[in-house]
Amino acid sequence: MQYPNGLSTIYAHLSIIKVKPGDHVSTGDIIGYTGLTGFTTGPHLHFGLYATQGSEITSYKSKVCDGTYTMPVATSTAYLDPMLYLPPLD
């Protein structure tokens, strides 16, 4: 998902994706359900936050399982500390 502040997020291993590109989401909206897709050992969510401008979405053939995976690949200057952008945990 891309946001107006120049950040993007990735949510991997979802079993069901409830949104599509271009959808507007708000706090509390369900975007998907945790799953067991790809090469995993149990259901979980892989969450990533990155600078949109410094990243490119790339697909790779898996060396472990039959298939491909898609992920953002970023320059070293595109990595961010997500805690600077997320609300504090209570």
C-alpha positions in Angstrom: 0.0 0.0 0.0 1.2 3.5 -0.8 0.5 6.5 1.4 0.6 10.2 0.7 3.5 10.8 3.0 5.9 8.9 0.7 5.8 5.6 2.6 4.7 2.2 1.4 3.9 -1.0 3.4 3.9 -4.6 2.5 1.8 -7.3 4.2 3.0 -10.8 3.2 1.8 -14.3 3.9 -1.9 -13.2 4.0 -4.5 -16.0 3.4 -7.1 -13.5 2.2 -6.5 -10.0 0.9 -9.6 -7.8 1.5 -8.3 -4.7 -0.4 -7.2 -4.0 -4.0 -4.8 -1.4 -5.4 -6.4 2.1 -5.2 -8.6 1.3 -2.2 -8.7 3.9 0.6 -8.2 2.4 4.0 -8.5 3.9 7.4 -7.4 2.9 10.9 -9.3 -0.2 12.0 -10.1 -1.4 8.5 -9.5 -5.1 7.8 -7.0 -5.4 4.9 -6.4 -9.1 5.1 -6.2 -12.2 7.2 -3.0 -13.8 8.5 -2.0 -16.8 6.5 0.5 -19.5 5.7 1.4 -18.7 2.1 4.9 -19.0 0.7 7.7 -20.8 2.4 6.7 -20.5 6.1 6.6 -22.7 9.2 3.4 -21.3 10.6 0.7 -18.6 10.1 2.1 -15.1 10.6 2.2 -11.6 9.1 5.3 -10.2 7.5 4.9 -6.4 7.8 7.4 -4.0 6.1 7.6 -0.3 5.9 9.8 1.4 3.3 10.3 4.7 1.4 8.3 4.5 -1.9 10.8 6.5 -4.0 13.8 4.4 -3.0 12.2 1.1 -3.7 11.3 -1.1 -6.7 8.9 -4.0 -6.6 10.8 -7.1 -7.9 9.9 -10.7 -8.5 12.3 -13.6 -7.9 12.2 -17.3 -8.6 12.4 -19.2 -5.3 15.4 -21.4 -4.7 13.6 -23.3 -2.0 10.1 -23.9 -3.3 8.5 -24.0 -6.7 7.3 -20.5 -7.5 8.2 -16.9 -7.3 7.9 -14.2 -4.7 7.5 -10.5 -5.1 9.0 -7.9 -2.7 10.3 -4.4 -2.6 14.0 -4.0 -3.1 15.4 -0.8 -1.8 18.7 1.2 -1.8 20.4 1.5 1.5 19.0 5.0 1.9 15.4 3.9 1.6 15.2 2.0 4.9 13.3 3.7 7.7 12.7 3.2 11.4 9.0 2.3 11.5 8.7 3.5 15.1 9.2 7.1 13.9 6.0 6.8 11.9 3.7 4.5 13.9 1.7 5.6 17.0 3.3 4.7 20.3 2.3 1.4 22.0 0.5 1.7 25.3 
